[in-house]
């Protein structure tokens, strides 16, 4: 059984047991890949901490929609534990789609997982009769390890279902509403553009990009809700649109936060944002200068059967509880011509989000990662 803290991370289980989440036990099976780091941070809702940058952006989006002629209900306390049907089937993600893979998600068992997007709640809320709503929450995805990716982040989902089927007004309403949101967040003079995109649950689908600091940045995805989604939500007589966005992505751009780890450094974030007032677009986060370059460690090992790159990132994150790792790069893949075994070589860059780190500060982390890999059956080179 999982406790609050485990000494070792078992990615390759030889037997099944129970996982305890929010005080309830769940049966583990061949799909289970939760880690202690993820379990210990369940319910750590940054979007509900007063004056946290995530909460500030959330409230600015709320403010914009509160001024519209349509009333949007708000949901931000829904459980992150969802069924496979909620997370994938209800929003038309095909059975064979890569986004369902164990390598990209945190599965509790073959029936349940931690939501990978807030769209997982769209159909259930439509079935309850909600027409237009904003659903905000923490989401979980296994991913690379660098300054712009974290396995826990926050999203907001916004469906609007108020049109009679066949109405031509729906796309105009979508674009007018979301262009207004972009201007509210980035200013009236922001340069933006619409891009065609593909999402399984909307058609047509679009992204909005803004020209910011010399580059085009994707801000949100949106589209006209697929009829089958509305049928699933028992609203087949209507047509509507929906959008989704990442709150960290917006906060990093608007507050000039260069490292996603900073959202988890509560004391520093609170110090700078606790007296936040005025125009949120004029506030910039000030990062203490770090003069020391990242400490680099290279680690090569023979990968065990069933091992995926994201397994290495989870092992590293589980050990690096203080977020000392700034970036990890897979720098070499080698397959032995005789044995057929494959070797990965990772370069890990250690530098704190707030201060530089020297070799002596992180050597114990590197040693622990090596020991954990060996325990999982990886042969060090």
C-alpha positions as CSV (number, residue, x, y, z in Angstrom):
1,X,0.0,0.0,0.0
2,X,1.2,3.5,-0.8
3,X,1.9,5.7,2.2
4,X,2.5,9.4,2.1
5,X,6.2,8.8,1.6
6,X,7.9,5.8,0.0
7,X,11.7,5.2,0.0
8,X,11.7,3.5,-3.4
9,X,9.8,3.9,-6.6
10,X,8.5,0.7,-8.1
11,X,7.8,1.3,-11.8
12,X,8.0,-2.4,-12.6
13,X,5.8,-4.2,-10.1
14,X,6.0,-8.0,-9.7
15,X,2.8,-8.1,-7.7
16,X,-0.4,-6.0,-7.3
17,X,-1.6,-4.1,-4.2
18,X,-3.7,-1.1,-3.3
19,X,-3.1,2.6,-3.8
20,X,-4.4,5.0,-1.2
21,X,-5.6,8.3,-2.7
22,X,-7.6,10.9,-0.8
23,X,-8.2,8.4,2.0
24,X,-9.7,5.8,-0.4
25,X,-8.0,2.6,-1.6
26,X,-7.8,1.6,-5.2
27,X,-6.8,-1.7,-6.6
28,X,-3.5,-1.7,-8.6
29,X,-3.0,-3.7,-11.7
30,X,-0.7,-3.9,-14.8
31,X,-1.5,-0.3,-15.8
32,X,-0.6,1.3,-12.4
33,X,2.2,3.8,-12.8
34,X,1.6,6.3,-10.0
35,X,4.7,7.6,-8.2
36,X,5.0,8.8,-4.6
37,X,5.9,12.3,-5.9
38,X,2.6,12.5,-7.7
39,X,0.6,11.0,-4.9
40,X,2.1,13.4,-2.3
41,X,1.0,16.4,-4.4
42,X,-2.6,15.4,-5.1
43,X,-4.9,18.1,-4.0
44,X,-2.1,20.8,-4.0
45,X,-4.3,23.2,-6.0
46,X,-2.3,26.3,-7.0
47,X,-5.4,27.7,-8.7
48,X,-7.0,28.1,-5.3
49,X,-4.2,29.7,-3.4
50,X,-4.9,33.4,-2.9
51,X,-2.5,35.7,-4.9
52,X,-0.7,32.8,-6.5
53,X,0.0,33.6,-10.1
54,X,-2.1,30.7,-11.3
55,X,-5.0,31.9,-9.2
56,X,-4.6,35.5,-10.5
57,X,-4.8,34.4,-14.1
58,X,-7.8,32.2,-13.3
59,X,-9.6,35.1,-11.7
60,X,-8.9,37.4,-14.6
61,X,-10.5,34.8,-17.0
62,X,-13.4,34.6,-14.6
63,X,-13.7,38.4,-14.6
64,X,-13.8,38.5,-18.4
65,X,-16.6,35.9,-18.6
66,X,-18.5,37.5,-15.7
67,X,-18.8,40.6,-17.9
68,X,-20.4,38.7,-20.8
69,X,-24.1,38.5,-21.4
70,X,-24.0,34.7,-20.9
71,X,-23.8,33.3,-17.4
72,X,-20.9,30.8,-17.0
73,X,-21.0,28.4,-14.1
74,X,-17.7,27.7,-12.4
75,X,-16.3,24.3,-11.3
76,X,-12.9,24.0,-9.7
77,X,-13.3,21.3,-7.0
78,X,-13.9,18.3,-9.2
79,X,-11.8,15.2,-8.3
80,X,-8.8,14.6,-10.5
81,X,-9.6,10.9,-10.4
82,X,-11.5,10.0,-13.5
83,X,-12.5,7.0,-15.5
84,X,-10.9,6.0,-18.8
85,X,-14.3,6.7,-20.4
86,X,-14.4,10.2,-19.0
87,X,-10.8,11.1,-20.0
88,X,-10.9,9.5,-23.5
89,X,-14.1,7.9,-24.7
90,X,-16.5,10.7,-23.8
91,X,-14.5,13.2,-25.9
92,X,-14.0,10.9,-28.9
93,X,-10.4,10.1,-28.5
94,X,-9.9,6.9,-30.5
95,X,-9.1,3.6,-28.8
96,X,-5.7,3.4,-30.6
97,X,-4.8,7.1,-30.1
98,X,-1.3,7.7,-28.7
99,X,-2.6,10.0,-26.0
100,X,-4.0,7.0,-24.1
101,X,-0.6,5.4,-23.7
102,X,0.7,4.5,-20.3
103,X,3.9,6.4,-21.1
104,X,2.0,9.7,-21.2
105,X,-0.5,9.3,-18.4
106,X,-0.7,8.4,-14.7
107,X,-2.9,5.4,-14.4
108,X,-4.4,4.2,-11.1
109,X,-5.4,1.0,-12.7
110,X,-6.9,-0.1,-16.1
111,X,-10.2,1.7,-15.3
112,X,-9.1,4.9,-13.6
113,X,-6.4,7.5,-14.0
114,X,-5.5,11.1,-13.0
115,X,-7.2,13.4,-15.5
116,X,-4.9,14.5,-18.4
117,X,-7.1,17.4,-19.2
118,X,-10.2,19.2,-17.8
119,X,-12.1,18.1,-20.9
120,X,-12.7,14.9,-18.9
121,X,-15.5,16.6,-17.1
122,X,-17.2,18.2,-20.2
123,X,-19.8,15.5,-20.9
124,X,-20.7,14.8,-17.3
125,X,-21.4,18.5,-16.7
126,X,-23.5,18.7,-19.9
127,X,-25.5,15.7,-18.8
128,X,-26.3,17.6,-15.5
129,X,-27.8,20.3,-17.6
130,X,-25.0,22.9,-17.5
131,X,-25.1,25.0,-20.6
132,X,-22.0,27.3,-20.3
133,X,-19.3,26.7,-17.7
134,X,-15.7,27.2,-16.8
135,X,-14.0,24.1,-15.4
136,X,-10.6,24.6,-13.8
137,X,-8.3,22.1,-12.1
138,X,-5.0,20.3,-11.8
139,X,-4.1,17.9,-14.5
140,X,-1.4,15.2,-14.7
141,X,0.8,14.1,-17.6
142,X,4.1,12.2,-17.8
143,X,6.4,14.4,-19.8
144,X,10.0,15.6,-20.4
145,X,11.9,17.3,-17.7
146,X,12.9,20.9,-18.4
147,X,12.0,24.5,-17.4
148,X,8.7,24.5,-19.3
149,X,7.3,21.1,-18.4
150,X,6.0,19.7,-15.1
151,X,4.0,16.5,-14.5
152,X,1.3,18.6,-12.7
153,X,-0.2,21.7,-14.1
154,X,-3.5,23.5,-14.4
155,X,-6.1,23.9,-17.1
156,X,-9.4,25.6,-17.8
157,X,-12.1,24.2,-20.0
158,X,-14.9,26.5,-21.3
159,X,-17.9,25.0,-23.2
160,X,-20.8,27.1,-24.4
161,X,-24.0,25.4,-25.5
162,X,-26.7,27.8,-26.3
163,X,-27.4,27.6,-30.0
164,X,-30.2,25.8,-31.9
165,X,-28.6,23.2,-34.2
166,X,-28.0,24.6,-37.7
167,X,-27.4,28.2,-36.5
168,X,-24.6,30.0,-38.3
169,X,-23.9,32.2,-35.3
170,X,-21.9,29.7,-33.4
171,X,-18.5,30.2,-35.1
172,X,-18.9,34.0,-35.0
173,X,-19.7,33.8,-31.3
174,X,-16.7,31.6,-30.6
175,X,-14.3,34.0,-32.4
176,X,-15.7,37.1,-31.0
177,X,-15.7,35.8,-27.4
178,X,-12.2,34.3,-27.5
179,X,-10.7,37.3,-29.3
180,X,-12.0,39.4,-26.5
181,X,-10.4,37.1,-23.9
182,X,-7.0,37.3,-25.6
183,X,-7.3,41.1,-25.7
184,X,-8.3,41.1,-22.0
185,X,-5.2,39.1,-21.1
186,X,-2.6,40.7,-23.4
187,X,-4.0,44.1,-24.1
188,X,-6.1,45.7,-26.9
189,X,-3.1,46.1,-29.2
190,X,-2.0,42.5,-29.0
191,X,-1.2,40.9,-32.4
192,X,-2.9,37.5,-32.8
193,X,-3.9,35.0,-35.4
194,X,-6.2,32.1,-35.9
195,X,-4.7,28.7,-36.9
196,X,-6.5,25.6,-38.2
197,X,-5.9,22.7,-35.8
198,X,-7.3,19.2,-35.2
199,X,-8.9,18.0,-31.9
200,X,-11.0,14.8,-31.8
201,X,-13.9,16.5,-30.0
202,X,-14.3,19.7,-32.0
203,X,-14.8,20.3,-35.7
204,X,-13.7,22.7,-37.1
205,X,-10.9,23.2,-34.6
206,X,-8.6,26.2,-34.1
207,X,-5.8,27.6,-32.1
208,X,-5.1,31.3,-31.2
209,X,-1.5,32.4,-31.3
210,X,-0.3,35.8,-30.1
211,X,2.9,37.5,-31.2
212,X,4.8,37.9,-28.0
213,X,8.4,38.9,-27.4
214,X,9.3,38.3,-31.0
215,X,7.6,34.9,-31.5
216,X,4.2,33.4,-32.2
217,X,2.9,31.5,-29.1
218,X,-0.1,29.2,-29.0
219,X,-2.4,30.4,-26.2
220,X,-5.5,28.3,-26.4
221,X,-7.3,25.6,-28.5
222,X,-11.0,25.7,-29.4
223,X,-13.6,24.7,-31.9
224,X,-17.2,23.7,-32.6
225,X,-18.2,20.8,-30.4
226,X,-18.6,17.5,-32.3
227,X,-22.3,16.4,-32.5
228,X,-21.3,13.0,-30.8
229,X,-20.0,14.9,-27.8
230,X,-23.3,16.7,-27.4
231,X,-25.1,13.4,-27.9
232,X,-23.0,11.9,-25.1
233,X,-23.9,14.9,-23.0
234,X,-27.6,14.5,-23.9
235,X,-27.7,17.8,-25.7
236,X,-28.0,16.6,-29.3
237,X,-30.6,19.3,-30.1
238,X,-28.0,22.1,-29.6
239,X,-24.7,23.2,-31.1
240,X,-21.9,24.9,-29.2
241,X,-18.2,25.6,-28.9
242,X,-15.5,25.0,-26.4
243,X,-12.0,26.1,-25.6
244,X,-9.2,24.9,-23.4
245,X,-6.1,26.6,-22.1
246,X,-3.1,26.1,-19.7
247,X,-2.9,28.5,-16.8
248,X,0.9,28.0,-16.3
249,X,1.5,28.8,-20.0
250,X,-0.4,32.1,-19.6
251,X,1.2,33.0,-16.3
252,X,4.7,32.3,-17.5
253,X,4.2,34.7,-20.4
254,X,2.3,37.5,-18.6
255,X,4.4,37.5,-15.5
256,X,7.8,36.8,-17.2
257,X,8.3,33.6,-15.2
258,X,11.0,31.6,-17.0
259,X,11.0,28.4,-15.0
260,X,7.8,26.3,-14.3
261,X,9.4,25.0,-11.1
262,X,8.8,28.5,-9.6
263,X,5.1,27.9,-9.3
264,X,5.9,25.3,-6.7
265,X,8.2,27.6,-4.6
266,X,5.4,29.0,-2.5
267,X,7.5,31.2,-0.2
268,X,9.1,33.1,-3.1
269,X,5.9,33.3,-5.2
270,X,3.9,34.6,-2.2
271,X,6.6,37.1,-1.3
272,X,6.4,38.8,-4.7
273,X,2.6,38.3,-5.3
274,X,1.1,38.8,-1.8
275,X,0.6,42.5,-2.3
276,X,-0.4,42.2,-5.9
277,X,-2.6,45.2,-7.1
278,X,-3.2,47.1,-10.2
279,X,-2.9,46.0,-13.8
280,X,-1.8,42.3,-13.8
281,X,-0.2,42.9,-17.3
282,X,2.3,45.3,-15.8
283,X,3.5,43.0,-13.1
284,X,6.8,41.0,-13.8
285,X,8.3,38.4,-11.6
286,X,11.9,39.2,-10.5
287,X,14.2,36.1,-10.3
288,X,17.3,36.4,-8.1
289,X,20.4,36.3,-10.3
290,X,22.1,32.9,-10.4
291,X,25.7,33.2,-11.4
292,X,26.7,29.6,-11.2
293,X,26.2,27.6,-14.5
294,X,24.3,24.3,-14.2
295,X,26.2,21.3,-12.9
296,X,26.1,18.5,-15.5
297,X,26.0,14.8,-15.0
298,X,26.0,12.1,-17.7
299,X,24.4,8.8,-17.0
300,X,24.3,5.8,-19.4
301,X,22.6,2.5,-18.8
302,X,21.1,-0.5,-20.6
303,X,17.4,-0.1,-20.6
304,X,15.3,-2.9,-19.1
305,X,12.4,-4.5,-20.9
306,X,9.3,-2.2,-21.0
307,X,11.3,0.9,-20.0
308,X,10.3,4.2,-21.6
309,X,12.1,7.6,-21.5
310,X,9.4,9.0,-19.3
311,X,10.2,6.3,-16.7
312,X,13.6,7.9,-16.3
313,X,12.0,11.3,-15.8
314,X,9.7,9.9,-13.1
315,X,12.5,8.3,-11.3
316,X,14.5,11.5,-11.3
317,X,11.6,13.6,-10.2
318,X,10.7,11.2,-7.4
319,X,14.2,11.5,-6.0
320,X,14.7,15.2,-6.7
321,X,12.1,16.4,-4.2
322,X,13.6,19.9,-4.0
323,X,13.4,20.4,-7.8
324,X,17.1,20.8,-8.2
325,X,17.1,19.5,-11.8
326,X,16.6,22.2,-14.4
327,X,16.8,20.1,-17.5
328,X,17.3,16.5,-18.7
329,X,18.4,15.6,-22.3
330,X,18.6,12.2,-23.9
331,X,21.9,12.7,-25.7
332,X,22.6,9.2,-27.1
333,X,20.8,6.0,-28.0
334,X,22.9,3.0,-28.8
335,X,21.9,-0.6,-29.7
336,X,24.6,-3.3,-29.2
337,X,25.1,-5.1,-32.6
338,X,25.5,-8.5,-30.9
339,X,23.3,-8.5,-27.8
340,X,20.6,-6.3,-29.3
341,X,20.4,-4.4,-26.0
342,X,19.7,-0.7,-26.1
343,X,21.5,1.9,-24.1
344,X,20.3,5.4,-23.2
345,X,22.6,8.3,-22.1
346,X,21.0,11.2,-20.3
347,X,22.6,14.5,-19.4
348,X,21.1,16.0,-16.3
349,X,21.5,19.8,-15.6
350,X,21.3,20.7,-12.0
351,X,20.5,24.3,-11.1
352,X,17.9,25.4,-8.6
353,X,15.0,27.6,-9.6
354,X,16.3,30.2,-7.2
355,X,20.0,29.6,-6.8
356,X,23.0,28.0,-8.4
357,X,24.1,24.5,-7.3
358,X,27.5,23.1,-7.2
359,X,28.7,19.5,-7.5
360,X,28.7,18.8,-3.8
361,X,25.0,20.0,-3.6
362,X,23.6,17.5,-6.0
363,X,26.0,14.5,-6.0
364,X,23.7,12.6,-3.6
365,X,20.8,13.0,-6.0
366,X,22.7,11.6,-8.9
367,X,23.9,8.7,-6.8
368,X,20.3,8.0,-5.7
369,X,19.1,8.0,-9.3
370,X,21.8,5.5,-10.3
371,X,20.8,3.3,-7.4
372,X,17.1,3.5,-8.3
373,X,17.8,2.5,-11.9
374,X,19.8,-0.5,-10.8
375,X,17.0,-1.6,-8.6
376,X,14.7,-1.4,-11.6
377,X,17.0,-3.7,-13.5
378,X,18.9,-1.2,-15.5
379,X,22.6,-2.0,-16.0
380,X,24.8,1.0,-15.7
381,X,27.5,1.5,-18.3
